[in-house]
């Protein structure tokens, strides 16, 4: 089957709708929950619940779709249906209904593993990193679009308007996804394994756990801050919903810079890991300075630095993970990787909510700084292991 430029555009347009439907309300979500009188601990639970079903579903879905490869597109399409239902439920004000709506948004996000594998099949193996970079870019762009529009929607049409926009975008994405082509280059060479073999071979995949842990930490600090409690802290500095757009605008263009530049496709694997390490340590320093910010300008500059730093880490981890799997386990490996890092989406906001409730909002960013340091230390471990492997190979060649 021939894949044309139009096929790429159609697929990436559906990806844009996939994440726009999921993120359109996120920039104002914590403020909205505070507006309807939810305490910080409850806000943390609701924000973190987005990651719970991702942890539970992504790996099993990956195993299932490797055994039944024909269902990948169907699962991806179903994500849009669930996103629309989630948006409809989120307009209710009770804790239980909001929690269910947010949990369902996590089910939608769990279908992302199907999208990554379906799109990876559009290119040859040596272009997998580039394909994953495009996917990561079209993950970040709708997040940025959400940051630009969510506050304006609230100002113009009320607190519930982002949820309704999410429902409409879900329907548009559903229509686009129905026309996505399915290509399976590996169908003739795939070996079907027993269910337990998928698990054991996944856990034995070299470098997968360290890469997934770095991604877990990176997602954790993002959902603690820019997708979590940054808007709440900014509000304590007197920043309103319209000004919040400027803060979000500061974060996302810098986080997109690395993806648009695409330089990591040509950099050596060791250099990529070094970039991850320095980026995490830089973000740790920046998080530590958030409580020192005094207004819109200072907090925006700090978050621009955070966005630039974290913008390096996730595409590197994703492109590395995409190259680890044999044909028979592509979705399983990616499912495990995404399921594992989704724990950070849950644990980060949940722990941050408890810290904010029992200590203060500034303490949340100190916690984010400590977490980023742990990620930086883990990348040092990866560098050491990589050097040991290289030295072992060189000694055998001698």
Helices and strands as residue ranges (DSSP letters): H 5-23, H 26-35, H 40-67, G 69-71, H 72-89, H 95-110, H 112-120, G 125-127, H 128-157, H 161-177, G 187-189, H 195-203, H 208-224, I 225-229, H 230-236, H 241-261, G 263-265, H 269-289, G 290-292, H 296-322, G 327-329, H 330-358, H 361-397
